[in-house]
Amino acid sequence: MISELTQLAIFAAIEASKSIIPIYQSNDFEVEIKQDNSPLTKADKSAHNIITSILQETKIPILSEEGKNIPYDTRKYWSKLWIVDPIDGTKEFIKRNGEFTINIALIEKNKPVIGVVLAPALGVIYFSEKNVGSFK
């Protein structure tokens, strides 16, 4: 049986997907360029906002690709944290080839204990939990 935290991460990914697909299917979205020269769309921002608002319920710190830059001096003391990439493969999202994912992981003592990967355009979700297993 999967934990409530895994269920919450799956729910967060699905809710983010619901905001991404209409943007993906539209012909009208702007692409910004981040400081690291990678692209950013309103889908990235929307997914980030949805995922973080859901995961904040856990009171576990969140480190997100699209979130604020949290200094290492702060993060190094976290024994548990969520790591989120709201859209991994923004270039593929922009190309509309379907090869992008929503990624959420829970890390405890520097090791992953929960992982969720949702491919919204393909309608496929993968998830795993330590001592429980991996599922598609």
Backbone as a printed PyTorch tensor [residue, N CA C, xyz], in Angstrom:
tensor([[[  0.8380,  -1.1790,   0.0000],
         [  0.0000,   0.0000,   0.0000],
         [  0.8880,   1.2480,   0.0000]],

        [[  0.6220,   2.1600,  -0.9170],
         [  1.4370,   3.3790,  -0.9860],
         [  1.0160,   4.3610,   0.1080]],

        [[  1.9660,   5.1800,   0.5260],
         [  1.7470,   6.1250,   1.6150],
         [  0.9210,   7.3290,   1.1660]],

        [[  0.4700,   8.0900,   2.1420],
         [ -0.2650,   9.3340,   1.8600],
         [  0.6270,  10.3270,   1.1150]],

        [[  1.9260,  10.3410,   1.4210],
         [  2.8360,  11.2600,   0.7260],
         [  2.9620,  10.9040,  -0.7490]],

        [[  3.0290,   9.6150,  -1.0550],
         [  3.0730,   9.2000,  -2.4580],
         [  1.7670,   9.5660,  -3.1530]],

        [[  0.6570,   9.3110,  -2.4970],
         [ -0.6410,   9.6760,  -3.0660],
         [ -0.7260,  11.1760,  -3.3230]],

        [[ -0.1950,  11.9800,  -2.3970],
         [ -0.2300,  13.4290,  -2.5620],
         [  0.6470,  13.8680,  -3.7370]],

        [[  1.8150,  13.2580,  -3.8850],
         [  2.7050,  13.6020,  -5.0050],
         [  2.0550,  13.2290,  -6.3360]],

        [[  1.3820,  12.0840,  -6.3940],
         [  0.6640,  11.6840,  -7.6060],
         [ -0.4460,  12.6730,  -7.9050]],

        [[ -1.2090,  13.0430,  -6.8830],
         [ -2.2850,  14.0160,  -7.0490],
         [ -1.7390,  15.3510,  -7.5680]],

        [[ -0.6260,  15.8010,  -6.9940],
         [ -0.0170,  17.0710,  -7.4230],
         [  0.3840,  17.0130,  -8.8950]],

        [[  0.9740,  15.9010,  -9.3140],
         [  1.3840,  15.7510, -10.7140],
         [  0.1700,  15.7520, -11.6390]],

        [[ -0.8950,  15.0650, -11.2500],
         [ -2.0980,  15.0070, -12.0830],
         [ -2.7550,  16.3870, -12.1840]],

        [[ -2.8350,  17.0880, -11.0660],
         [ -3.4260,  18.4280, -11.0920],
         [ -2.5980,  19.3790, -11.9540]],

        [[ -1.2800,  19.2810, -11.8610],
         [ -0.4090,  20.1100, -12.7100],
         [ -0.6270,  19.7720, -14.1760]],

        [[ -0.7800,  18.4910, -14.4630],
         [ -1.0110,  18.0430, -15.8410],
         [ -2.2720,  18.6690, -16.4210]],

        [[ -3.2960,  18.8000, -15.6030],
         [ -4.5630,  19.3900, -16.0590],
         [ -4.3820,  20.8430, -16.5000]],

        [[ -3.4130,  21.5330, -15.9300],
         [ -3.1630,  22.9190, -16.3480],
         [ -2.2260,  22.9890, -17.5490]],

        [[ -1.3870,  21.9780, -17.7000],
         [ -0.3980,  21.9740, -18.7800],
         [ -1.0200,  21.6310, -20.1270]],

        [[ -1.8730,  20.6430, -20.1680],
         [ -2.4050,  20.1460, -21.4460],
         [ -3.1160,  21.2290, -22.2620]],

        [[ -3.9920,  22.0480, -21.6780],
         [ -4.6100,  23.1040, -22.4960],
         [ -3.5820,  24.0870, -23.0860]],

        [[ -2.5360,  24.3670, -22.3290],
         [ -1.4800,  25.2550, -22.8410],
         [ -0.7300,  24.5510, -23.9670]],

        [[ -0.4200,  23.2860, -23.7660],
         [  0.2790,  22.4730, -24.7630],
         [ -0.5020,  22.4080, -26.0760]],

        [[ -1.8220,  22.2910, -25.9610],
         [ -2.6670,  22.1580, -27.1430],
         [ -2.9800,  23.4920, -27.8090]],

        [[ -2.7250,  24.5970, -27.1180],
         [ -3.0040,  25.9100, -27.6940],
         [ -1.8910,  26.3150, -28.6510]],

        [[ -2.1720,  27.2810, -29.4450],
         [ -1.1570,  27.8250, -30.3560],
         [ -0.6180,  29.1460, -29.8530]],

        [[ -0.9580,  29.4600, -28.6110],
         [ -0.6370,  30.7850, -28.1040],
         [  0.0360,  30.6960, -26.7390]],

        [[  1.3330,  30.4730, -26.7330],
         [  2.0580,  30.6000, -25.4740],
         [  3.4370,  31.1810, -25.7570]],

        [[  3.8380,  32.0810, -24.8510],
         [  5.1240,  32.7470, -25.0010],
         [  6.2300,  31.9050, -24.3890]],

        [[  7.4190,  32.0780, -24.9050],
         [  8.5860,  31.3990, -24.3710],
         [  9.5610,  32.4560, -23.8820]],

        [[  9.9030,  32.3810, -22.6080],
         [ 10.9120,  33.2560, -22.0240],
         [ 12.2190,  32.4730, -21.9630]],

        [[ 13.3150,  33.1850, -21.8410],
         [ 14.6180,  32.5340, -21.6800],
         [ 15.1340,  32.8740, -20.2830]],

        [[ 15.4370,  31.8170, -19.5010],
         [ 15.9380,  32.0040, -18.1400],
         [ 17.4200,  32.3780, -18.1820]],

        [[ 17.9520,  32.7400, -17.0120],
         [ 19.3600,  33.1350, -16.9220],
         [ 20.3140,  32.0470, -17.3950]],

        [[ 19.9170,  30.7830, -17.2210],
         [ 20.7920,  29.6860, -17.6560],
         [ 20.6020,  29.3580, -19.1400]],

        [[ 19.8600,  30.2210, -19.8390],
         [ 19.6120,  30.1090, -21.2740],
         [ 18.6350,  28.9880, -21.6380]],

        [[ 17.9010,  28.4680, -20.6640],
         [ 16.8970,  27.4410, -20.9420],
         [ 15.5210,  28.1030, -21.0580]],

        [[ 14.6130,  27.4860, -21.7930],
         [ 13.3010,  28.0940, -22.0120],
         [ 12.3640,  27.9340, -20.8140]],

        [[ 11.3990,  28.8400, -20.7220],
         [ 10.3900,  28.8320, -19.6750],
         [  9.0660,  29.2600, -20.2920]],

        [[  8.0070,  28.5010, -20.0210],
         [  6.6800,  28.8410, -20.5380],
         [  5.7130,  29.0440, -19.3750]],

        [[  4.5100,  29.5480, -19.7040],
         [  3.5080,  29.6930, -18.6480],
         [  3.0640,  28.3340, -18.1330]],

        [[  3.2660,  27.2800, -18.8940],
         [  2.9650,  25.9270, -18.4210],
         [  3.9220,  25.5390, -17.2920]],

        [[  5.2100,  25.8770, -17.4290],
         [  6.1870,  25.6220, -16.3620],
         [  5.7500,  26.3280, -15.0780]],

        [[  5.3830,  27.5910, -15.2210],
         [  4.9890,  28.3900, -14.0530],
         [  3.7080,  27.8580, -13.4250]],

        [[  2.7360,  27.5230, -14.2470],
         [  1.4690,  27.0120, -13.7450],
         [  1.6590,  25.6970, -13.0060]],

        [[  2.4100,  24.7800, -13.6060],
         [  2.6720,  23.4880, -12.9720],
         [  3.4100,  23.6760, -11.6480]],

        [[  4.3930,  24.5610, -11.6370],
         [  5.1400,  24.8560, -10.4060],
         [  4.1890,  25.3410,  -9.3110]],

        [[  3.3370,  26.2880,  -9.6470],
         [  2.4270,  26.8560,  -8.6500],
         [  1.4690,  25.8110,  -8.0880]],

        [[  0.9410,  24.9740,  -8.9500],
         [  0.0010,  23.9320,  -8.5080],
         [  0.7070,  22.9070,  -7.6330]],

        [[  1.8310,  22.4060,  -8.0900],
         [  2.5520,  21.3770,  -7.3340],
         [  2.9870,  21.8960,  -5.9720]],

        [[  3.5820,  23.0790,  -5.9470],
         [  4.0680,  23.5910,  -4.6610],
         [  2.9110,  23.9030,  -3.7140]],

        [[  1.7940,  24.3850,  -4.2390],
         [  0.6650,  24.6750,  -3.3450],
         [  0.1290,  23.3890,  -2.7140]],

        [[  0.1570,  22.2970,  -3.4430],
         [ -0.3170,  21.0110,  -2.9060],
         [  0.7090,  20.4220,  -1.9360]],

        [[  1.9800,  20.4170,  -2.3170],
         [  3.0040,  19.8070,  -1.4690],
         [  3.2830,  20.6110,  -0.2030]],

        [[  2.9710,  21.9080,  -0.1920],
         [  3.1840,  22.7310,   0.9920],
         [  2.3800,  22.2190,   2.1850]],

        [[  1.2990,  21.5060,   1.9160],
         [  0.4860,  20.9260,   2.9890],
         [  1.3150,  20.0160,   3.8860]],

        [[  2.3760,  19.4160,   3.3470],
         [  3.1870,  18.4530,   4.1010],
         [  4.1520,  19.1310,   5.0680]],

        [[  4.3700,  20.4180,   4.8990],
         [  5.3410,  21.1820,   5.7000],
         [  6.7860,  20.7350,   5.4510]],

        [[  6.9890,  19.9580,   4.3930],
         [  8.3320,  19.5340,   3.9960],
         [  8.8630,  20.5670,   3.0050]],

        [[ 10.1060,  21.0500,   3.1620],
         [ 10.6450,  22.0440,   2.2280],
         [ 10.5950,  21.5400,   0.7800]],

        [[ 10.4500,  22.5100,  -0.1390],
         [ 10.3440,  22.2020,  -1.5660],
         [ 11.4480,  22.9270,  -2.3180]],

        [[ 12.1650,  22.1860,  -3.1230],
         [ 13.1630,  22.7550,  -4.0190],
         [ 12.6580,  22.4890,  -5.4330]],

        [[ 12.2690,  23.5610,  -6.1230],
         [ 11.6880,  23.4150,  -7.4530],
         [ 12.5360,  24.1130,  -8.4970]],

        [[ 12.5640,  23.5110,  -9.6730],
         [ 13.2830,  24.0970, -10.8110],
         [ 12.8380,  25.5370, -11.0640]],

        [[ 11.5660,  25.8050, -10.8690],
         [ 11.0380,  27.1460, -11.1560],
         [ 10.8160,  27.9780,  -9.9000]],

        [[ 11.2220,  27.4800,  -8.7520],
         [ 11.0300,  28.2030,  -7.4980],
         [ 12.1520,  29.1790,  -7.2280]],

        [[ 12.0500,  29.8110,  -6.0710],
         [ 13.0950,  30.7590,  -5.7070],
         [ 14.3900,  30.0190,  -5.4230]],

        [[ 15.4860,  30.6970,  -5.6120],
         [ 16.7960,  30.1110,  -5.3840],
         [ 17.0610,  30.0870,  -3.8840]],

        [[ 17.1190,  28.8920,  -3.3010],
         [ 17.3420,  28.7400,  -1.8710],
         [ 18.8200,  28.4410,  -1.6630]],

        [[ 19.5100,  29.2680,  -0.8960],
         [ 20.9520,  29.0860,  -0.7170],
         [ 21.2920,  27.7180,  -0.1150]],

        [[ 22.4320,  27.1880,  -0.5410],
         [ 22.8860,  25.8970,  -0.0310],
         [ 23.0440,  25.9200,   1.4890]],

        [[ 23.4930,  27.0480,   2.0300],
         [ 23.6730,  27.1450,   3.4830],
         [ 22.3700,  26.8910,   4.2310]],

        [[ 21.2490,  27.1480,   3.5970],
         [ 19.9410,  26.8410,   4.1870],
         [ 19.5830,  25.3880,   3.9180]],

        [[ 19.7290,  24.9530,   2.6870],
         [ 19.3070,  23.6070,   2.2760],
         [ 20.1290,  22.4930,   2.9160]],

        [[ 21.3780,  22.7540,   3.2300],
         [ 22.2500,  21.6810,   3.7140],
         [ 21.7840,  21.0860,   5.0360]],

        [[ 20.9120,  21.7700,   5.7280],
         [ 20.4030,  21.2610,   6.9960],
         [ 19.0820,  20.5070,   6.8500]],

        [[ 18.5390,  20.4770,   5.6620],
         [ 17.2850,  19.7660,   5.4420],
         [ 17.5530,  18.2620,   5.3970]],

        [[ 16.9100,  17.5050,   6.2460],
         [ 17.0630,  16.0530,   6.1960],
         [ 16.0220,  15.4300,   5.2690]],

        [[ 14.9980,  16.2220,   4.9270],
         [ 13.9290,  15.7460,   4.0510],
         [ 13.4920,  16.9230,   3.1800]],

        [[ 13.2730,  16.6680,   1.8890],
         [ 12.7820,  17.7120,   0.9980],
         [ 12.1420,  17.1180,  -0.2370]],

        [[ 11.2370,  17.8920,  -0.8130],
         [ 10.6740,  17.5700,  -2.1200],
         [ 11.5710,  18.2140,  -3.1660]],

        [[ 11.8580,  17.4940,  -4.2360],
         [ 12.5430,  18.0720,  -5.3950],
         [ 11.5770,  17.9640,  -6.5650]],

        [[ 11.3380,  19.1000,  -7.2200],
         [ 10.3100,  19.1850,  -8.2570],
         [ 10.8880,  19.7890,  -9.5330]],

        [[ 10.5900,  19.1540, -10.6430],
         [ 10.8110,  19.7730, -11.9500],
         [  9.4350,  19.7870, -12.6160]],

        [[  8.7650,  20.9480, -12.5910],
         [  7.3860,  21.0240, -13.0740],
         [  7.2080,  20.5690, -14.5190]],

        [[  8.1650,  20.9000, -15.3650],
         [  8.2000,  20.3550, -16.7300],
         [  9.6500,  20.0650, -17.0690]],

        [[  9.9680,  18.7930, -17.1070],
         [ 11.2880,  18.3710, -17.5550],
         [ 11.1650,  18.1190, -19.0470]],

        [[ 11.8750,  18.8960, -19.8280],
         [ 11.7770,  18.7870, -21.2850],
         [ 10.9570,  19.9220, -21.8630]],

        [[ 11.1870,  21.1360, -21.3730],
         [ 10.4380,  22.2880, -21.8890],
         [ 10.6840,  22.4720, -23.3890]],

        [[ 11.8780,  22.1660, -23.8590],
         [ 12.1500,  22.2820, -25.3050],
         [ 11.2500,  21.3300, -26.0930]],

        [[ 11.0340,  20.1310, -25.5530],
         [ 10.1470,  19.1670, -26.2130],
         [  8.6950,  19.6270, -26.1230]],

        [[  8.3420,  20.2270, -25.0000],
         [  7.0030,  20.7990, -24.8380],
         [  6.7560,  21.8440, -25.9340]],

        [[  7.7310,  22.7070, -26.1320],
         [  7.6250,  23.7680, -27.1410],
         [  7.5130,  23.1730, -28.5480]],

        [[  8.2670,  22.1010, -28.8050],
         [  8.2160,  21.4290, -30.1090],
         [  6.9300,  20.6260, -30.2920]],

        [[  6.2170,  20.4080, -29.1910],
         [  4.9700,  19.6140, -29.1730],
         [  5.2040,  18.1710, -29.6500]],

        [[  6.2860,  17.5740, -29.1800],
         [  6.5420,  16.1810, -29.5560],
         [  6.1220,  15.1910, -28.4650]],

        [[  5.5600,  15.6940, -27.3650],
         [  5.0370,  14.8330, -26.3130],
         [  6.0670,  14.3000, -25.3320]],

        [[  7.3230,  14.6000, -25.5650],
         [  8.3830,  14.0270, -24.7450],
         [  8.8110,  14.9690, -23.6170]],

        [[  7.8810,  15.2220, -22.7120],
         [  8.1650,  16.0250, -21.5230],
         [  7.4440,  15.3810, -20.3480]],

        [[  7.9480,  15.6320, -19.1570],
         [  7.3760,  15.0110, -17.9720],
         [  7.2760,  15.9980, -16.8130]],

        [[  6.4540,  15.6300, -15.8550],
         [  6.3830,  16.3020, -14.5620],
         [  7.1020,  15.3690, -13.5950]],

        [[  8.0820,  15.8940, -12.8590],
         [  8.8870,  15.0600, -11.9640],
         [  8.7920,  15.5650, -10.5280]],

        [[  8.4830,  14.6470,  -9.6100],
         [  8.4090,  14.9730,  -8.1910],
         [  9.1100,  13.8530,  -7.4220]],

        [[  9.9930,  14.2330,  -6.4990],
         [ 10.6790,  13.2400,  -5.6750],
         [ 10.7220,  13.7060,  -4.2340]],

        [[ 10.6200,  12.7620,  -3.3290],
         [ 10.8420,  13.0470,  -1.9140],
         [ 12.1840,  12.4380,  -1.5470]],

        [[ 13.0430,  13.2680,  -0.9800],
         [ 14.3920,  12.8610,  -0.5970],
         [ 14.4790,  12.8780,   0.9320]],

        [[ 15.0070,  11.7880,   1.4990],
         [ 15.2570,  11.7210,   2.9400],
         [ 16.7050,  11.3250,   3.1570]],

        [[ 17.4060,  12.1290,   3.9150],
         [ 18.8210,  11.8730,   4.2110],
         [ 19.6080,  11.5950,   2.9370]],

        [[ 19.3880,  12.4480,   1.9390],
         [ 20.0960,  12.4210,   0.6580],
         [ 19.7690,  11.2240,  -0.2260]],

        [[ 18.6790,  10.5110,   0.0590],
         [ 18.2920,   9.3620,  -0.7620],
         [ 16.8240,   9.4860,  -1.1670]],

        [[ 16.5170,   9.1530,  -2.4260],
         [ 15.1180,   9.2230,  -2.8590],
         [ 14.2890,   8.1240,  -2.1930]],

        [[ 13.1060,   8.5050,  -1.7080],
         [ 12.2020,   7.5250,  -1.1010],
         [ 10.8580,   7.4580,  -1.8350]],

        [[ 10.5420,   8.5090,  -2.5830],
         [  9.3320,   8.5460,  -3.4090],
         [  9.7050,   9.2090,  -4.7290]],

        [[  9.1870,   8.6870,  -5.8170],
         [  9.3900,   9.3090,  -7.1210],
         [  8.1250,   9.2080,  -7.9520]],

        [[  7.7840,  10.3140,  -8.6030],
         [  6.6230,  10.3630,  -9.4940],
         [  7.0670,  11.0180, -10.7940]],

        [[  6.7960,  10.3490, -11.9010],
         [  7.0760,  10.8980, -13.2350],
         [  5.7990,  10.7340, -14.0470]],

        [[  5.2390,  11.8530, -14.4740],
         [  4.0080,  11.8500, -15.2640],
         [  4.3010,  12.4470, -16.6320]],

        [[  3.9440,  11.7180, -17.6800],
         [  4.0770,  12.2060, -19.0580],
         [  2.6820,  12.6380, -19.5180]],

        [[  2.3380,  13.9270, -19.3650],
         [  0.9730,  14.3910, -19.6410],
         [  0.4800,  14.1300, -21.0580]],

        [[  1.3230,  14.3420, -22.0470],
         [  0.8920,  14.1720, -23.4400],
         [  0.6560,  12.7030, -23.7780]],

        [[  1.3030,  11.8170, -23.0360],
         [  1.1780,  10.3830, -23.2860],
         [  0.1600,   9.7230, -22.3560]],

        [[ -0.2350,  10.4440, -21.3030],
         [ -1.1870,   9.8930, -20.3460],
         [ -0.6260,   8.7260, -19.5580]],

        [[  0.6760,   8.7980, -19.2400],
         [  1.3370,   7.7090, -18.5180],
         [  1.9630,   8.2640, -17.2480]],

        [[  1.8100,   7.5140, -16.1670],
         [  2.4440,   7.9060, -14.9120],
         [  3.2390,   6.7280, -14.3590]],

        [[  4.4210,   7.0490, -13.8640],
         [  5.2700,   6.0840, -13.1820],
         [  5.4580,   6.6050, -11.7620]],

        [[  5.4240,   5.7020, -10.7840],
         [  5.7040,   6.1360,  -9.4270],
         [  6.3430,   5.0000,  -8.6550]],

        [[  7.1060,   5.3880,  -7.6480],
         [  7.7750,   4.3960,  -6.8200],
         [  7.8540,   4.9060,  -5.3880]],

        [[  7.9800,   3.9540,  -4.4810],
         [  8.1510,   4.2840,  -3.0720],
         [  9.0730,   3.2380,  -2.4610]],

        [[ 10.0040,   3.7110,  -1.6820],
         [ 10.9540,   2.8210,  -1.0300],
         [ 10.2110,   1.7490,  -0.2260]],

        [[ 10.6520,   0.5340,  -0.3460],
         [ 10.0860,  -0.6270,   0.3420],
         [  8.6630,  -0.9860,  -0.0820]],

        [[  8.1700,  -0.3520,  -1.1530],
         [  6.8400,  -0.6860,  -1.6600],
         [  6.9360,  -1.2150,  -3.0700]],

        [[  7.6560,  -0.4930,  -3.9460],
         [  7.8230,  -0.9380,  -5.3230],
         [  7.6820,   0.1930,  -6.3120]],

        [[  7.7290,  -0.1730,  -7.5870],
         [  7.5910,   0.7640,  -8.6890],
         [  6.4030,   0.3420,  -9.5350]],

        [[  5.6870,   1.3440, -10.0580],
         [  4.4370,   1.0620, -10.7540],
         [  4.2900,   1.9770, -11.9770]],

        [[  3.5530,   1.4870, -12.9650],
         [  3.2120,   2.2730, -14.1590],
         [  1.6920,   2.3670, -14.2260]]])
